[in-house]
Amino acid sequence: MIASLNKIRISHEKSPDPKFNVLFEQFPGGFNSKMTENEALLILGITEDEIMHLDTQLLKKKHRKCMIQNHPDKGGSPYMAMKINQAKEILDASYMVRR
């Protein structure tokens, strides 16, 4: 479109391969509008085996590890740091965490 506005002729416009549409529908990427406990577990890297033993100490350890890897002061994304903190808050309030 930009090329046509600038009167540049392109012999053919390449459109995405239709087979990729199936992949994009299956794996849309990004985050859910409201974070779920499942998404929080994925963000903090808590495995199925660890869910059975999830307590406040393990949650704190996983949160700390993620924040060290993604802290904005160390070149990480502020958005990811926000999502990591949100994941910890979701799981803190969850019934899954033993107190």
Phi and psi restraints in degrees (range 20) as a CNS / XPLOR table:
assign (resid 1 and name C) (resid 2 and name N)
       (resid 2 and name CA) (resid 2 and name C) 1.0 -62.2 20.0 2
assign (resid 2 and name N) (resid 2 and name CA)
       (resid 2 and name C) (resid 3 and name N) 1.0 -38.3 20.0 2
assign (resid 2 and name C) (resid 3 and name N)
       (resid 3 and name CA) (resid 3 and name C) 1.0 -62.3 20.0 2
assign (resid 3 and name N) (resid 3 and name CA)
       (resid 3 and name C) (resid 4 and name N) 1.0 -43.4 20.0 2
assign (resid 3 and name C) (resid 4 and name N)
       (resid 4 and name CA) (resid 4 and name C) 1.0 -67.4 20.0 2
assign (resid 4 and name N) (resid 4 and name CA)
       (resid 4 and name C) (resid 5 and name N) 1.0 -34.5 20.0 2
assign (resid 4 and name C) (resid 5 and name N)
       (resid 5 and name CA) (resid 5 and name C) 1.0 -65.2 20.0 2
assign (resid 5 and name N) (resid 5 and name CA)
       (resid 5 and name C) (resid 6 and name N) 1.0 -30.8 20.0 2
assign (resid 5 and name C) (resid 6 and name N)
       (resid 6 and name CA) (resid 6 and name C) 1.0 -94.2 20.0 2
assign (resid 6 and name N) (resid 6 and name CA)
       (resid 6 and name C) (resid 7 and name N) 1.0 12.8 20.0 2
assign (resid 6 and name C) (resid 7 and name N)
       (resid 7 and name CA) (resid 7 and name C) 1.0 57.6 20.0 2
assign (resid 7 and name N) (resid 7 and name CA)
       (resid 7 and name C) (resid 8 and name N) 1.0 39.9 20.0 2
assign (resid 7 and name C) (resid 8 and name N)
       (resid 8 and name CA) (resid 8 and name C) 1.0 -104.8 20.0 2
assign (resid 8 and name N) (resid 8 and name CA)
       (resid 8 and name C) (resid 9 and name N) 1.0 127.6 20.0 2
assign (resid 8 and name C) (resid 9 and name N)
       (resid 9 and name CA) (resid 9 and name C) 1.0 -93.3 20.0 2
assign (resid 9 and name N) (resid 9 and name CA)
       (resid 9 and name C) (resid 10 and name N) 1.0 130.4 20.0 2
assign (resid 9 and name C) (resid 10 and name N)
       (resid 10 and name CA) (resid 10 and name C) 1.0 -113.6 20.0 2
assign (resid 10 and name N) (resid 10 and name CA)
       (resid 10 and name C) (resid 11 and name N) 1.0 130.9 20.0 2
assign (resid 10 and name C) (resid 11 and name N)
       (resid 11 and name CA) (resid 11 and name C) 1.0 -62.6 20.0 2
assign (resid 11 and name N) (resid 11 and name CA)
       (resid 11 and name C) (resid 12 and name N) 1.0 -39.0 20.0 2
assign (resid 11 and name C) (resid 12 and name N)
       (resid 12 and name CA) (resid 12 and name C) 1.0 -151.0 20.0 2
assign (resid 12 and name N) (resid 12 and name CA)
       (resid 12 and name C) (resid 13 and name N) 1.0 141.4 20.0 2
assign (resid 12 and name C) (resid 13 and name N)
       (resid 13 and name CA) (resid 13 and name C) 1.0 -95.3 20.0 2
assign (resid 13 and name N) (resid 13 and name CA)
       (resid 13 and name C) (resid 14 and name N) 1.0 131.1 20.0 2
assign (resid 13 and name C) (resid 14 and name N)
       (resid 14 and name CA) (resid 14 and name C) 1.0 -87.4 20.0 2
assign (resid 14 and name N) (resid 14 and name CA)
       (resid 14 and name C) (resid 15 and name N) 1.0 121.2 20.0 2
assign (resid 14 and name C) (resid 15 and name N)
       (resid 15 and name CA) (resid 15 and name C) 1.0 -102.5 20.0 2
assign (resid 15 and name N) (resid 15 and name CA)
       (resid 15 and name C) (resid 16 and name N) 1.0 154.7 20.0 2
assign (resid 15 and name C) (resid 16 and name N)
       (resid 16 and name CA) (resid 16 and name C) 1.0 -62.1 20.0 2
assign (resid 16 and name N) (resid 16 and name CA)
       (resid 16 and name C) (resid 17 and name N) 1.0 146.2 20.0 2
assign (resid 16 and name C) (resid 17 and name N)
       (resid 17 and name CA) (resid 17 and name C) 1.0 -66.2 20.0 2
assign (resid 17 and name N) (resid 17 and name CA)
       (resid 17 and name C) (resid 18 and name N) 1.0 130.8 20.0 2
assign (resid 17 and name C) (resid 18 and name N)
       (resid 18 and name CA) (resid 18 and name C) 1.0 -59.7 20.0 2
assign (resid 18 and name N) (resid 18 and name CA)
       (resid 18 and name C) (resid 19 and name N) 1.0 -25.0 20.0 2
assign (resid 18 and name C) (resid 19 and name N)
       (resid 19 and name CA) (resid 19 and name C) 1.0 -67.1 20.0 2
assign (resid 19 and name N) (resid 19 and name CA)
       (resid 19 and name C) (resid 20 and name N) 1.0 -21.3 20.0 2
assign (resid 19 and name C) (resid 20 and name N)
       (resid 20 and name CA) (resid 20 and name C) 1.0 -76.0 20.0 2
assign (resid 20 and name N) (resid 20 and name CA)
       (resid 20 and name C) (resid 21 and name N) 1.0 -21.8 20.0 2
assign (resid 20 and name C) (resid 21 and name N)
       (resid 21 and name CA) (resid 21 and name C) 1.0 -58.9 20.0 2
assign (resid 21 and name N) (resid 21 and name CA)
       (resid 21 and name C) (resid 22 and name N) 1.0 -37.8 20.0 2
assign (resid 21 and name C) (resid 22 and name N)
       (resid 22 and name CA) (resid 22 and name C) 1.0 -63.2 20.0 2
assign (resid 22 and name N) (resid 22 and name CA)
       (resid 22 and name C) (resid 23 and name N) 1.0 -43.1 20.0 2
assign (resid 22 and name C) (resid 23 and name N)
       (resid 23 and name CA) (resid 23 and name C) 1.0 -63.9 20.0 2
assign (resid 23 and name N) (resid 23 and name CA)
       (resid 23 and name C) (resid 24 and name N) 1.0 -42.2 20.0 2
assign (resid 23 and name C) (resid 24 and name N)
       (resid 24 and name CA) (resid 24 and name C) 1.0 -66.4 20.0 2
assign (resid 24 and name N) (resid 24 and name CA)
       (resid 24 and name C) (resid 25 and name N) 1.0 -32.0 20.0 2
assign (resid 24 and name C) (resid 25 and name N)
       (resid 25 and name CA) (resid 25 and name C) 1.0 -71.0 20.0 2
assign (resid 25 and name N) (resid 25 and name CA)
       (resid 25 and name C) (resid 26 and name N) 1.0 -36.1 20.0 2
assign (resid 25 and name C) (resid 26 and name N)
       (resid 26 and name CA) (resid 26 and name C) 1.0 -76.3 20.0 2
assign (resid 26 and name N) (resid 26 and name CA)
       (resid 26 and name C) (resid 27 and name N) 1.0 -37.3 20.0 2
assign (resid 26 and name C) (resid 27 and name N)
       (resid 27 and name CA) (resid 27 and name C) 1.0 -125.4 20.0 2
assign (resid 27 and name N) (resid 27 and name CA)
       (resid 27 and name C) (resid 28 and name N) 1.0 79.2 20.0 2
assign (resid 27 and name C) (resid 28 and name N)
       (resid 28 and name CA) (resid 28 and name C) 1.0 -69.2 20.0 2
assign (resid 28 and name N) (resid 28 and name CA)
       (resid 28 and name C) (resid 29 and name N) 1.0 -21.7 20.0 2
assign (resid 28 and name C) (resid 29 and name N)
       (resid 29 and name CA) (resid 29 and name C) 1.0 75.6 20.0 2
assign (resid 29 and name N) (resid 29 and name CA)
       (resid 29 and name C) (resid 30 and name N) 1.0 178.1 20.0 2
assign (resid 29 and name C) (resid 30 and name N)
       (resid 30 and name CA) (resid 30 and name C) 1.0 76.4 20.0 2
assign (resid 30 and name N) (resid 30 and name CA)
       (resid 30 and name C) (resid 31 and name N) 1.0 -167.2 20.0 2
assign (resid 30 and name C) (resid 31 and name N)
       (resid 31 and name CA) (resid 31 and name C) 1.0 -112.6 20.0 2
assign (resid 31 and name N) (resid 31 and name CA)
       (resid 31 and name C) (resid 32 and name N) 1.0 157.2 20.0 2
assign (resid 31 and name C) (resid 32 and name N)
       (resid 32 and name CA) (resid 32 and name C) 1.0 -70.2 20.0 2
assign (resid 32 and name N) (resid 32 and name CA)
       (resid 32 and name C) (resid 33 and name N) 1.0 156.9 20.0 2
assign (resid 32 and name C) (resid 33 and name N)
       (resid 33 and name CA) (resid 33 and name C) 1.0 -64.8 20.0 2
assign (resid 33 and name N) (resid 33 and name CA)
       (resid 33 and name C) (resid 34 and name N) 1.0 -39.8 20.0 2
assign (resid 33 and name C) (resid 34 and name N)
       (resid 34 and name CA) (resid 34 and name C) 1.0 -118.3 20.0 2
assign (resid 34 and name N) (resid 34 and name CA)
       (resid 34 and name C) (resid 35 and name N) 1.0 123.7 20.0 2
assign (resid 34 and name C) (resid 35 and name N)
       (resid 35 and name CA) (resid 35 and name C) 1.0 -66.3 20.0 2
assign (resid 35 and name N) (resid 35 and name CA)
       (resid 35 and name C) (resid 36 and name N) 1.0 133.4 20.0 2
assign (resid 35 and name C) (resid 36 and name N)
       (resid 36 and name CA) (resid 36 and name C) 1.0 -98.7 20.0 2
assign (resid 36 and name N) (resid 36 and name CA)
       (resid 36 and name C) (resid 37 and name N) 1.0 167.4 20.0 2
assign (resid 36 and name C) (resid 37 and name N)
       (resid 37 and name CA) (resid 37 and name C) 1.0 -63.1 20.0 2
assign (resid 37 and name N) (resid 37 and name CA)
       (resid 37 and name C) (resid 38 and name N) 1.0 -37.6 20.0 2
assign (resid 37 and name C) (resid 38 and name N)
       (resid 38 and name CA) (resid 38 and name C) 1.0 -62.0 20.0 2
assign (resid 38 and name N) (resid 38 and name CA)
       (resid 38 and name C) (resid 39 and name N) 1.0 -44.3 20.0 2
assign (resid 38 and name C) (resid 39 and name N)
       (resid 39 and name CA) (resid 39 and name C) 1.0 -65.1 20.0 2
assign (resid 39 and name N) (resid 39 and name CA)
       (resid 39 and name C) (resid 40 and name N) 1.0 -38.7 20.0 2
assign (resid 39 and name C) (resid 40 and name N)
       (resid 40 and name CA) (resid 40 and name C) 1.0 -62.2 20.0 2
assign (resid 40 and name N) (resid 40 and name CA)
       (resid 40 and name C) (resid 41 and name N) 1.0 -41.4 20.0 2
assign (resid 40 and name C) (resid 41 and name N)
       (resid 41 and name CA) (resid 41 and name C) 1.0 -62.1 20.0 2
assign (resid 41 and name N) (resid 41 and name CA)
       (resid 41 and name C) (resid 42 and name N) 1.0 -41.7 20.0 2
assign (resid 41 and name C) (resid 42 and name N)
       (resid 42 and name CA) (resid 42 and name C) 1.0 -65.5 20.0 2
assign (resid 42 and name N) (resid 42 and name CA)
       (resid 42 and name C) (resid 43 and name N) 1.0 -42.9 20.0 2
assign (resid 42 and name C) (resid 43 and name N)
       (resid 43 and name CA) (resid 43 and name C) 1.0 -62.1 20.0 2
assign (resid 43 and name N) (resid 43 and name CA)
       (resid 43 and name C) (resid 44 and name N) 1.0 -42.5 20.0 2
assign (resid 43 and name C) (resid 44 and name N)
       (resid 44 and name CA) (resid 44 and name C) 1.0 -84.3 20.0 2
assign (resid 44 and name N) (resid 44 and name CA)
       (resid 44 and name C) (resid 45 and name N) 1.0 -2.8 20.0 2
assign (resid 44 and name C) (resid 45 and name N)
       (resid 45 and name CA) (resid 45 and name C) 1.0 71.3 20.0 2
assign (resid 45 and name N) (resid 45 and name CA)
       (resid 45 and name C) (resid 46 and name N) 1.0 32.5 20.0 2
assign (resid 45 and name C) (resid 46 and name N)
       (resid 46 and name CA) (resid 46 and name C) 1.0 -88.1 20.0 2
assign (resid 46 and name N) (resid 46 and name CA)
       (resid 46 and name C) (resid 47 and name N) 1.0 121.2 20.0 2
assign (resid 46 and name C) (resid 47 and name N)
       (resid 47 and name CA) (resid 47 and name C) 1.0 -83.8 20.0 2
assign (resid 47 and name N) (resid 47 and name CA)
       (resid 47 and name C) (resid 48 and name N) 1.0 170.7 20.0 2
assign (resid 47 and name C) (resid 48 and name N)
       (resid 48 and name CA) (resid 48 and name C) 1.0 -59.0 20.0 2
assign (resid 48 and name N) (resid 48 and name CA)
       (resid 48 and name C) (resid 49 and name N) 1.0 -40.7 20.0 2
assign (resid 48 and name C) (resid 49 and name N)
       (resid 49 and name CA) (resid 49 and name C) 1.0 -65.9 20.0 2
assign (resid 49 and name N) (resid 49 and name CA)
       (resid 49 and name C) (resid 50 and name N) 1.0 -35.4 20.0 2
assign (resid 49 and name C) (resid 50 and name N)
       (resid 50 and name CA) (resid 50 and name C) 1.0 -75.2 20.0 2
assign (resid 50 and name N) (resid 50 and name CA)
       (resid 50 and name C) (resid 51 and name N) 1.0 -22.2 20.0 2
assign (resid 50 and name C) (resid 51 and name N)
       (resid 51 and name CA) (resid 51 and name C) 1.0 -61.2 20.0 2
assign (resid 51 and name N) (resid 51 and name CA)
       (resid 51 and name C) (resid 52 and name N) 1.0 -38.1 20.0 2
assign (resid 51 and name C) (resid 52 and name N)
       (resid 52 and name CA) (resid 52 and name C) 1.0 -64.8 20.0 2
assign (resid 52 and name N) (resid 52 and name CA)
       (resid 52 and name C) (resid 53 and name N) 1.0 -25.6 20.0 2
assign (resid 52 and name C) (resid 53 and name N)
       (resid 53 and name CA) (resid 53 and name C) 1.0 -113.6 20.0 2
assign (resid 53 and name N) (resid 53 and name CA)
       (resid 53 and name C) (resid 54 and name N) 1.0 18.8 20.0 2
assign (resid 53 and name C) (resid 54 and name N)
       (resid 54 and name CA) (resid 54 and name C) 1.0 -71.3 20.0 2
assign (resid 54 and name N) (resid 54 and name CA)
       (resid 54 and name C) (resid 55 and name N) 1.0 116.2 20.0 2
assign (resid 54 and name C) (resid 55 and name N)
       (resid 55 and name CA) (resid 55 and name C) 1.0 -129.5 20.0 2
assign (resid 55 and name N) (resid 55 and name CA)
       (resid 55 and name C) (resid 56 and name N) 1.0 178.5 20.0 2
assign (resid 55 and name C) (resid 56 and name N)
       (resid 56 and name CA) (resid 56 and name C) 1.0 -62.5 20.0 2
assign (resid 56 and name N) (resid 56 and name CA)
       (resid 56 and name C) (resid 57 and name N) 1.0 -32.1 20.0 2
assign (resid 56 and name C) (resid 57 and name N)
       (resid 57 and name CA) (resid 57 and name C) 1.0 -68.3 20.0 2
assign (resid 57 and name N) (resid 57 and name CA)
       (resid 57 and name C) (resid 58 and name N) 1.0 -45.2 20.0 2
assign (resid 57 and name C) (resid 58 and name N)
       (resid 58 and name CA) (resid 58 and name C) 1.0 -66.1 20.0 2
assign (resid 58 and name N) (resid 58 and name CA)
       (resid 58 and name C) (resid 59 and name N) 1.0 -40.4 20.0 2
assign (resid 58 and name C) (resid 59 and name N)
       (resid 59 and name CA) (resid 59 and name C) 1.0 -60.7 20.0 2
assign (resid 59 and name N) (resid 59 and name CA)
       (resid 59 and name C) (resid 60 and name N) 1.0 -44.2 20.0 2
assign (resid 59 and name C) (resid 60 and name N)
       (resid 60 and name CA) (resid 60 and name C) 1.0 -62.8 20.0 2
assign (resid 60 and name N) (resid 60 and name CA)
       (resid 60 and name C) (resid 61 and name N) 1.0 -40.7 20.0 2
assign (resid 60 and name C) (resid 61 and name N)
       (resid 61 and name CA) (resid 61 and name C) 1.0 -64.0 20.0 2
assign (resid 61 and name N) (resid 61 and name CA)
       (resid 61 and name C) (resid 62 and name N) 1.0 -45.3 20.0 2
assign (resid 61 and name C) (resid 62 and name N)
       (resid 62 and name CA) (resid 62 and name C) 1.0 -66.4 20.0 2
assign (resid 62 and name N) (resid 62 and name CA)
       (resid 62 and name C) (resid 63 and name N) 1.0 -40.8 20.0 2
assign (resid 62 and name C) (resid 63 and name N)
       (resid 63 and name CA) (resid 63 and name C) 1.0 -62.4 20.0 2
assign (resid 63 and name N) (resid 63 and name CA)
       (resid 63 and name C) (resid 64 and name N) 1.0 -45.9 20.0 2
assign (resid 63 and name C) (resid 64 and name N)
       (resid 64 and name CA) (resid 64 and name C) 1.0 -61.3 20.0 2
assign (resid 64 and name N) (resid 64 and name CA)
       (resid 64 and name C) (resid 65 and name N) 1.0 -43.3 20.0 2
assign (resid 64 and name C) (resid 65 and name N)
       (resid 65 and name CA) (resid 65 and name C) 1.0 -61.3 20.0 2
assign (resid 65 and name N) (resid 65 and name CA)
       (resid 65 and name C) (resid 66 and name N) 1.0 -44.7 20.0 2
assign (resid 65 and name C) (resid 66 and name N)
       (resid 66 and name CA) (resid 66 and name C) 1.0 -65.4 20.0 2
assign (resid 66 and name N) (resid 66 and name CA)
       (resid 66 and name C) (resid 67 and name N) 1.0 -39.7 20.0 2
assign (resid 66 and name C) (resid 67 and name N)
       (resid 67 and name CA) (resid 67 and name C) 1.0 -69.1 20.0 2
assign (resid 67 and name N) (resid 67 and name CA)
       (resid 67 and name C) (resid 68 and name N) 1.0 -35.8 20.0 2
assign (resid 67 and name C) (resid 68 and name N)
       (resid 68 and name CA) (resid 68 and name C) 1.0 -62.4 20.0 2
assign (resid 68 and name N) (resid 68 and name CA)
       (resid 68 and name C) (resid 69 and name N) 1.0 -40.2 20.0 2
assign (resid 68 and name C) (resid 69 and name N)
       (resid 69 and name CA) (resid 69 and name C) 1.0 -74.5 20.0 2
assign (resid 69 and name N) (resid 69 and name CA)
       (resid 69 and name C) (resid 70 and name N) 1.0 -26.9 20.0 2
assign (resid 69 and name C) (resid 70 and name N)
       (resid 70 and name CA) (resid 70 and name C) 1.0 -123.0 20.0 2
assign (resid 70 and name N) (resid 70 and name CA)
       (resid 70 and name C) (resid 71 and name N) 1.0 16.0 20.0 2
assign (resid 70 and name C) (resid 71 and name N)
       (resid 71 and name CA) (resid 71 and name C) 1.0 -67.9 20.0 2
assign (resid 71 and name N) (resid 71 and name CA)
       (resid 71 and name C) (resid 72 and name N) 1.0 134.6 20.0 2
assign (resid 71 and name C) (resid 72 and name N)
       (resid 72 and name CA) (resid 72 and name C) 1.0 -58.9 20.0 2
assign (resid 72 and name N) (resid 72 and name CA)
       (resid 72 and name C) (resid 73 and name N) 1.0 -31.9 20.0 2
assign (resid 72 and name C) (resid 73 and name N)
       (resid 73 and name CA) (resid 73 and name C) 1.0 -69.0 20.0 2
assign (resid 73 and name N) (resid 73 and name CA)
       (resid 73 and name C) (resid 74 and name N) 1.0 -17.4 20.0 2
assign (resid 73 and name C) (resid 74 and name N)
       (resid 74 and name CA) (resid 74 and name C) 1.0 -108.4 20.0 2
assign (resid 74 and name N) (resid 74 and name CA)
       (resid 74 and name C) (resid 75 and name N) 1.0 20.1 20.0 2
assign (resid 74 and name C) (resid 75 and name N)
       (resid 75 and name CA) (resid 75 and name C) 1.0 94.2 20.0 2
assign (resid 75 and name N) (resid 75 and name CA)
       (resid 75 and name C) (resid 76 and name N) 1.0 4.9 20.0 2
assign (resid 75 and name C) (resid 76 and name N)
       (resid 76 and name CA) (resid 76 and name C) 1.0 -82.5 20.0 2
assign (resid 76 and name N) (resid 76 and name CA)
       (resid 76 and name C) (resid 77 and name N) 1.0 173.2 20.0 2
assign (resid 76 and name C) (resid 77 and name N)
       (resid 77 and name CA) (resid 77 and name C) 1.0 -84.9 20.0 2
assign (resid 77 and name N) (resid 77 and name CA)
       (resid 77 and name C) (resid 78 and name N) 1.0 130.8 20.0 2
assign (resid 77 and name C) (resid 78 and name N)
       (resid 78 and name CA) (resid 78 and name C) 1.0 -61.4 20.0 2
assign (resid 78 and name N) (resid 78 and name CA)
       (resid 78 and name C) (resid 79 and name N) 1.0 -33.8 20.0 2
assign (resid 78 and name C) (resid 79 and name N)
       (resid 79 and name CA) (resid 79 and name C) 1.0 -64.6 20.0 2
assign (resid 79 and name N) (resid 79 and name CA)
       (resid 79 and name C) (resid 80 and name N) 1.0 -44.0 20.0 2
assign (resid 79 and name C) (resid 80 and name N)
       (resid 80 and name CA) (resid 80 and name C) 1.0 -66.3 20.0 2
assign (resid 80 and name N) (resid 80 and name CA)
       (resid 80 and name C) (resid 81 and name N) 1.0 -39.2 20.0 2
assign (resid 80 and name C) (resid 81 and name N)
       (resid 81 and name CA) (resid 81 and name C) 1.0 -61.2 20.0 2
assign (resid 81 and name N) (resid 81 and name CA)
       (resid 81 and name C) (resid 82 and name N) 1.0 -39.7 20.0 2
assign (resid 81 and name C) (resid 82 and name N)
       (resid 82 and name CA) (resid 82 and name C) 1.0 -63.9 20.0 2
assign (resid 82 and name N) (resid 82 and name CA)
       (resid 82 and name C) (resid 83 and name N) 1.0 -42.5 20.0 2
assign (resid 82 and name C) (resid 83 and name N)
       (resid 83 and name CA) (resid 83 and name C) 1.0 -66.6 20.0 2
assign (resid 83 and name N) (resid 83 and name CA)
       (resid 83 and name C) (resid 84 and name N) 1.0 -36.4 20.0 2
assign (resid 83 and name C) (resid 84 and name N)
       (resid 84 and name CA) (resid 84 and name C) 1.0 -65.3 20.0 2
assign (resid 84 and name N) (resid 84 and name CA)
       (resid 84 and name C) (resid 85 and name N) 1.0 -44.0 20.0 2
assign (resid 84 and name C) (resid 85 and name N)
       (resid 85 and name CA) (resid 85 and name C) 1.0 -64.8 20.0 2
assign (resid 85 and name N) (resid 85 and name CA)
       (resid 85 and name C) (resid 86 and name N) 1.0 -39.5 20.0 2
assign (resid 85 and name C) (resid 86 and name N)
       (resid 86 and name CA) (resid 86 and name C) 1.0 -64.2 20.0 2
assign (resid 86 and name N) (resid 86 and name CA)
       (resid 86 and name C) (resid 87 and name N) 1.0 -39.6 20.0 2
assign (resid 86 and name C) (resid 87 and name N)
       (resid 87 and name CA) (resid 87 and name C) 1.0 -61.8 20.0 2
assign (resid 87 and name N) (resid 87 and name CA)
       (resid 87 and name C) (resid 88 and name N) 1.0 -41.7 20.0 2
assign (resid 87 and name C) (resid 88 and name N)
       (resid 88 and name CA) (resid 88 and name C) 1.0 -63.6 20.0 2
assign (resid 88 and name N) (resid 88 and name CA)
       (resid 88 and name C) (resid 89 and name N) 1.0 -42.2 20.0 2
assign (resid 88 and name C) (resid 89 and name N)
       (resid 89 and name CA) (resid 89 and name C) 1.0 -62.9 20.0 2
assign (resid 89 and name N) (resid 89 and name CA)
       (resid 89 and name C) (resid 90 and name N) 1.0 -41.2 20.0 2
assign (resid 89 and name C) (resid 90 and name N)
       (resid 90 and name CA) (resid 90 and name C) 1.0 -61.7 20.0 2
assign (resid 90 and name N) (resid 90 and name CA)
       (resid 90 and name C) (resid 91 and name N) 1.0 -46.3 20.0 2
assign (resid 90 and name C) (resid 91 and name N)
       (resid 91 and name CA) (resid 91 and name C) 1.0 -74.0 20.0 2
assign (resid 91 and name N) (resid 91 and name CA)
       (resid 91 and name C) (resid 92 and name N) 1.0 -30.7 20.0 2
assign (resid 91 and name C) (resid 92 and name N)
       (resid 92 and name CA) (resid 92 and name C) 1.0 -58.9 20.0 2
assign (resid 92 and name N) (resid 92 and name CA)
       (resid 92 and name C) (resid 93 and name N) 1.0 -37.1 20.0 2
assign (resid 92 and name C) (resid 93 and name N)
       (resid 93 and name CA) (resid 93 and name C) 1.0 -87.3 20.0 2
assign (resid 93 and name N) (resid 93 and name CA)
       (resid 93 and name C) (resid 94 and name N) 1.0 -2.8 20.0 2
assign (resid 93 and name C) (resid 94 and name N)
       (resid 94 and name CA) (resid 94 and name C) 1.0 -82.5 20.0 2
assign (resid 94 and name N) (resid 94 and name CA)
       (resid 94 and name C) (resid 95 and name N) 1.0 155.1 20.0 2
assign (resid 94 and name C) (resid 95 and name N)
       (resid 95 and name CA) (resid 95 and name C) 1.0 -73.7 20.0 2
assign (resid 95 and name N) (resid 95 and name CA)
       (resid 95 and name C) (resid 96 and name N) 1.0 -14.0 20.0 2
assign (resid 95 and name C) (resid 96 and name N)
       (resid 96 and name CA) (resid 96 and name C) 1.0 -70.9 20.0 2
assign (resid 96 and name N) (resid 96 and name CA)
       (resid 96 and name C) (resid 97 and name N) 1.0 -24.8 20.0 2
assign (resid 96 and name C) (resid 97 and name N)
       (resid 97 and name CA) (resid 97 and name C) 1.0 -87.0 20.0 2
assign (resid 97 and name N) (resid 97 and name CA)
       (resid 97 and name C) (resid 98 and name N) 1.0 123.4 20.0 2
assign (resid 97 and name C) (resid 98 and name N)
       (resid 98 and name CA) (resid 98 and name C) 1.0 -76.9 20.0 2
assign (resid 98 and name N) (resid 98 and name CA)
       (resid 98 and name C) (resid 99 and name N) 1.0 140.1 20.0 2
